[in-house]
């Protein structure tokens, strides 16, 4: 007969190990959630900074008397600079860490805002947009990867939706706030940029504050040993990467029309020069993008690409009809359908890339997707600007619209093909 075991007695100094582990786990989840939302704020501000100048382009053009081609070339400095950074330093966050890369990028964008605030000529606009592109190139892949990796439940679908919503919020708030401040605040060419500069500096303070929150993915290479190098697509995912890149490129190229010439379209096609109205019109497309991200739960990337390509095609068709009719309601429908289609294309493309990319190369893979997408965006903006200068805006859209339709339909066809590909088990 064995003696009954005596109950375990803890001294006041001896910890309850399960309780400690639970507390540690809860603290870790809270830290990850904090990183998740700070990284989301960074994405919002990145897209806010990229879209805010869209309302200001006609004002700058009137101030310094430049053409549609110059206007789109100023806009295109942004994707060109971004492409250079993505090409040679797109994988930097995989090596120095997500937070450091975001801080570097946001610092450059803050400097760009300062240059645009004090701008006294066309050269300042080029310099400001170049710095914006450099900063976004450093921060975009890092912030997206940080959102994916710090999602507390490891839900990649929720992370991709959050990225899309955050981008849409930035694109919505940027032109609306800028338009309101142009109409209501003193110094219309500067006040909105000062507000944006203050918000960017605040986001940098948040990034510093979350240094010890949660666990950041360790860099692959020690930061002191990092050297600029071209980004590479991980082996084995080339075909999937190509499909994802095409989807995001089709979305970004469609968005380039509104971001570079949207204010001019509103003036020429539907005869309005009110900055608030223009800001609201430019917000319709990102509102559609955000609606998709909120309404579509756990989408299969290939399905999102299929539907998105078809809807975006319908949006471009309505835009071409607007050039003939000049109807405001049709212009709004065109922008809304384009936004819905673009949102689905980005959701599908990013979802496909994050699903198949290895964790240690996720930042580099996303940067490669953005590299191609921004290249398409820059080519689209410059091409339409050149055509609009040589001909006029309706004729330029009539010539380039079919190209955009082919890109969107191609994404839809490839999305249909991807439905047959098995999804890897994480």
KAQUI-V604609 format. One line per field, one symbol per residue. ss: DSSP state (A for helix, B for strand, O for the rest). psi: psi as a letter, one per 30 degrees, with the letter a starting at -180 (. if undefined). A space follows every 50 residues. Layout:
ss = ???
psi = ???
//
This chain:
ss = OOOOOOOOOOOOOOOOAAAAAAAAAAAAAAAAAAAAAAAAAAAAAAAAAA AAAAAAAAAAAAAAOOOAAAAAAAAAAAAAAAAAAAAAAOOOAAAAOAAA AAAAAAAAAAAAAAAAAOOOOAAAAAAAAAAAAAAAAAAAAAAAAAAAAA OOOOOAAAAAAAAAAAAAAAAAAAAAAAAAAAAAOOOOOOAAAAAAAAAA AAAAAAAAAOOOOOOOOOOOOOAAAOOOOOOOOOOOOAAAAAAAAAAAAA AAAAAAAAAAAAAAAAAAAOOOOOAAAAAAAAAAAAAAAAAAAAAOOOOO AAAAAAAAAAAAAAAAAAAAAAAAAOOAAAAAAAAAAAAAAAAAAAAAAA AAAAAAOOAAAAAAAAAAAAAAAAAAAAAAAAAAAAAAAAOOAAAAAAAA AAAAAAAAAAAAAAAAAAOOOOOOOO
psi = klkkkkkkkklffkljeeeeeeeeeeeeeeeeeeeeeeeeeeeeeeeeee fefeffeeeeeeegilleeeefeeefeeeeeeeeeeefgfgeffefkeee eeeeeeeeeeeeeeeeegkgleeeeeeeeeeeeeeeeefeeeeeeeeefg jeggjeeeeeeeeeeeeeeefeedeeeeeeeeeflliffeeeeeeeeeee eeeeeeeefgegkajkkkkekkefgkkklklkkkkfgeeeeeeeeeeeee eeeefeeeeegeeeeeeeeghkgkeeeeeeeffeefeeeeeeeeejkhkk eeeeeeeeeeeeeeeeeeeeeefeegkeeeeeeeeeeeeeeeeeeeeeee eeefefkkefgeeeeeeeeeeeefeeeeeeeeeeeeeeeecleeeeeeef eeeeeeeeeeeeeeeeefffkkkkk.
//
